């Protein structure tokens, strides 16, 4: 934490090369220190921008792989990386989460994610400086993906068992579309794919698994258990039916090794990544009903 804190202070002073060295020292001591990993990625991004200031408008579609190279390119394009700025304290550093496009009008899209992704532990005030990135393949050396400012337009209360939020982003490329959703019921052994940004490494990862159980708690929304190798950062991501490419559920909690899943409010910001062989997701009919009550969907 000392190396990470010093690196963050150096970054705030504009000393990016020195900050990068400190973040690397922190990671060498603890390869699972998520905040140092995130800070290193952000500092390297800032250094690229300093050395190669981008044009006012960057068309990231030029970096997209072909559908032959990446059959899921259209799906990945609609799944966003959410970047939350540091909140202070010992664990200085940004955090990442996942969301996906549920609606588009003109140049504006609405993105659904979890409340705990944009509000630390579900109780702190939601972040007001949220950024998002859209999938575009790997940018050429010396360039970075464009980021877009997002604002929270709807969010459930901290005491609401339904952990949801909606972001609004404007000025995005024309090819990004809402993902099709299915409100039907899906049984055990249904093959699915989870797309997200796990904190144990990798962006826009695609993890295959299957629905293994339906959990009903009278005090909470019904949950679907997904058997797959998941990690923090998958929260808020879509669970997609592998056969027809529709969203059938939305990730909300990740298992912690052999322990039960942590409370969703505790899974966003942590020193070590939570990984496990299963996670829990909301059924899409529950999510769709809330989006309609908010006026996001008709």
WOFENQUI-V28838 format. One line per field, one symbol per residue. psi: psi as a letter, one per 20 degrees, with the letter a starting at -180 (. if undefined). Layout:
# WOFENQUI-V28838
psi=???
This chain:
# WOFENQUI-V28838
psi=hgggggggghghijmgghgghghhgghhhnijnghhggggggghghgghghmpqrhppnihijpqrhhhnhjhhghhipqpppprqjaahmpqrqqaqrqpiqpocjpqppqaqgihjopjihqqqqjlpqqqqpjapqrpjqqqqqqpqqphqpqqhjpionqqpqpprkrqhipqqpqqpjrpprqjpprpppamqijppqlqopqbqpiqppppiirqqqppoornrrqhipiqqoppigjkqpirpqhqqqncjrqpqphijjgorgqppqrjrrqqqqhhggggghghijgq.
